[in-house]
Amino acid sequence: MSFFYFYLQNIMETILLAGGTGLIGKELSLKLKNEGYNVRILSRQKSNYTKGFYNWDPYKSYIDPEALKNVDIIINLVGEGIADKKWTNERKKALIDSRVIPTNFLYESFKNTTSLKQYISASGINCYGYDNYDKKYTEEDMFGNDFLSQVVEKWENAANQFKNICLVSKLRISVVLTPHGGAFPKIAQPIKLYAGATLGTGKQWMPWISMEDLLRMFIFVAQNKLEGTFNALANTDTNKKFTQELAFFLKKPLFLPNVPAFILRLFLGEMSTVILEGLQASNDKIKNKGFTFKHNNLQDAFKNLGKF
């Protein structure tokens, strides 16, 4: 039994997961282990090899040397939350640095490796700008000129360094439907309290993906060694439709008028573009590779969340 266990340990791929203690990372770690991967999680806490945690501090250029050994795939999810705080100049710098600095450090740590097969990076769907509501953006479209587009462009440019040593894959993630964090609970809470309302005109497009499909997409890209950039969304609905569908699912009325755009700009500043502006994007590229979404309509996606 012992020999067989160590034999399996040697033949299955080892994934180094940065951001493995975050919202997506916690669930992805469990999913990867269930798929048979050997998962090492980079963490600020002290290394605990039994639990699979390896200490690192990219801002101090430190990583536990044991974490670097015989890694087949790196998945990097590191980055501070876009909508967690108001966008001051200091906050804008933190949003960029929290993505670029860890990526640069990982590249410096692995640039002479011989084992690494693939580098998979999280990225953002809000990278195309908000110039044309009628256009459905594909991965071949250019980056926009707004702040979020600049964040994603610098993030992906840092990831592209790994092209020198392995395959590089980037998943441009949309709003993730999960009750455990991120944007979705903030959208649901006012509706549950009978204070839900459409934001701005309500016509702005809102791309979204279920957590289950996002996790499956990361694994699909890893298992099939896919290279390139992929839009990670199951579908796109307007803010008005999303709000109405969620209220219907929660069996709560919507009787308040739309929240005026100027109010949101007053309280959120430039960050208000996250909810007042939108875009449509195509997921044809990943589907053409053979990936299928389990949840591509809102009611089905909400039901999959269970009670929230």
N, C-alpha and C positions, 0 to 999 in steps of 0.2 A: 504493500500500500504506500509506504513512504517513498520507495523508488518511483512508483507510478506518479505520485504527486509532484515530485521534483522534475520528472520527465515532462509533465504537462506545463509546469512553470517555465521550462526551457523552450517549449515550442510555441506557446501562445504569445501574441504580441504585447509589448509593454507600452502603455500610454502614460505620458507625463501630462498631468492636468493642472494648468495654471488657472486660478479662479475657481477651484473645485469646492470651495466652501461658500460660494455665492448662490444666488437664487437658482440659476440654471445648472451650475456646477454640481450642487449636491445631488440633484436628480440624475444628471448625466453620469456621475460617478457610479451610482447604483446600477444604472442601466448598462453601462459598459462592463461592470463586473458580472452581471447576469449573462452578458453575451460571451463571457469567457476571457475578457482581457485582464491583464495584470495592470492595475491602476495605481500610479503614484501621484499623490496630491501635494502640490506645492502650497505651503502655508507659512504664515508668520510665526505660528507657534512652534515650540520645540519639536524636533524630529521624533517621531514615534513610528518605527518601521513596522511594528506589529499591526498598527492601525492604518498604515500606508501613508503617513504624513511625513513630508520632507521640508525642513526649514529653508526659507529663502527670504532675502530682502533685496529686491532689484534696485532700490534707491541707494543701497550701500554696496552694490555689486557682490552680494554673497548668495551662494546656493550650496546646500549640502552636497558634497562630491558624490555621495551614494546615489543621488537623484539622477545623475548624468549617465550612469552606466547602462549600456545596451538598451537605450530608448529607441523604439521603432516609430512612434507617433507622438507629436506634441499637439495638444489642443489648448489653445490660449483664449480664455474668456475674460481676462482681466480688463477692468475699466470702471471708473466711477459712474454712478447713475446719472443719466442725462437730465432727468427731471427732479432730482433729489433736492436741489438748491437753486436759488436765483442766480442768473448768469452775470455775476460781476466779472471784471477782468481777471481777478485772481481765480475765480471758479472756472472760467474758460480755459485758463492755463492748466488747471488741475485736470480738467476733462481730457485735454490732449495728452498731458504728461502721463496720466495714469494708464494710457493705452500704449504710447510710444516708448516710454522708458523701459517698462518690463519686456516689451518685444525686442528692443535693441539689446537688452541684457541677455535674453534667451539666445539671440543669434550669436552674440559674442561667446556665450558658454558652449554652443554647439557647432560653431563654424568649422571646426576641425574633426567633427564626428564622422564615423564611417557606418554607423548603424541606422541613422535616422532616415526613414523612408518618406515621411509626410509631415507637413506642418499645416494644421487646421486652425484658422483664426475666426473668432467672432467678428462681425462687422455690423454696419447699420444700414437699414433700408432707406433712411432719410439722407441719401447722398446725391440725389439727382436734382435737387432744387425744387422749387414750387412754381415754375413758370407756366405750366400748361396742364390744367386739370383734365383735359381730354386725352392727353397722351398716356400710353401705357409703357412705362420705362422697362428696358431690358438691360442686362448686364453689360451690353456693348455701349450704352449711352454714357456721355461725359458726366463728370462730377458737376454739381451746381456751384454757385458762388456764395451761398449763405454759410453761416457758421457751422452747422451740422455737417454740411458737405465737406467743409475743410477738415473737420475732425476725422471723418471717415477716410478722406484721401490720405491724410498723414498716417492714420492707423494702418491702412492697407499698404502704403509705401513701405512702412517698417516691416510688415509681414513679407513683402516681396523680396527682402534680403535673403530669405531662406531658399529662393529659387537657385541659389548657387550650390546648394547641397542636397535638396530633396524636392518632392512635389509640394506645391503650395495650394491650399484651398481656402476660400473665404466665404463665409455664410453671412449675407446681409439680412440681419434679423429684423422682423417687424414687431408690432405689439404682441407680446406673448400672453396668451390667455391662461392664467394660473391665479388661484385665490391667495397664494402664499407671498406675493410681493410684486414689485414692478408697478406698471400703470393700471392694470386691470382692477385691483381692489379700490384704487382711488376713483375709478369710474363708477364702480358698483355701489360704493358706500352711500353717496348722496341719494341714489335711487332707492336703496333699502330704507333710507330715512325720510322718504317721501319728499325729497328735495332735488330730485333729478331733473335735468333740463338739457336740451340740445345746446351745444356751444357755438357761438357765433352764428353764421348762416346755417350751419349744419350740413352744408353741401361738400365740405372738405372730405376727401377720401381718406380712409383709414385701413391700411393693410394690416392683417393679423394672422397669427398662427397659434394652434394649440401647443401646449408644452409637450404633449405626447408626440406630435408630429415633428416638433423641433428636435427632440432627442433622437427620434428615428432618423431624421435627416443627417445629423452629425454622424451617426453610426453608419448610415448608408454611404456617406462620402468616404469614411474611413475604410469600410469593408471593400468598396469598389475602387479605392485609390483614385478617386476623381480629382482632377486638377482644374483650377480656375475659380471664378467667382459665381456664386449662386444666390439668387433672391430667395430668402426664406419666408415665404408667406403662403397661406392656403387660399386666401381670398381677400377681396377688398370691398368694403362697404362705406357708405357715407357716415359721418358722425351722427346724423339724424337717424338713419336706419339702425345703426349699432345701438344707440340709446333706446330707441323704441323696442328693438328685439330683446334687449336685456331687461327692460322694464316688464315686458310681456312675460319673459321667463320667470322673473322674480315675483310676478303677480302684484306689481306696484303701479299705481297710476302716475301719469306724467301730466301735471296740470300747470306747471310753472312756464312762463315765457322763456324764449331763448336767452341765454346769458350773453349780453352785448359784448362785442369784441373789444370795445374800449375799456370795459371793466377788467377783462382778462389781461389786457396789455398794461393797465395801471398796476395790477397786483403782481404780475409775472414778468413784466418787462419783455426783453427780447425772447425769453424762453416761451412766451405765449405762442410763438410760431409752431411749436411742437403740436399744439392742439387746435390752432386756428387755420393752419395750412395743412395740406395733404397731398398725396400723390397716389397714382395707380402704378402698379408694377406687375410684370409678367413672371410667372413661375414655370413657364414652358421649358426652360433650359434643364431644370432638375427633373421634370417629368419626362422629358425626352431621353433622359439617362435611365429611366425605368422606375423612378420613385413615384409612389402613389400616396396621396394624403388621405388619412382616415377621417379627418374632420374638415370639410370645406364649406359647411353652412353654419350659421351662428347658433341656431337652436341645438343642433347636434353637438357642437363644440361646448356649449354651456352645460348640456346634460352630462357630458364627459367629466366635468369638473366636480360632480357630486354636490354636496351641500356647501354653500359658502355665504 
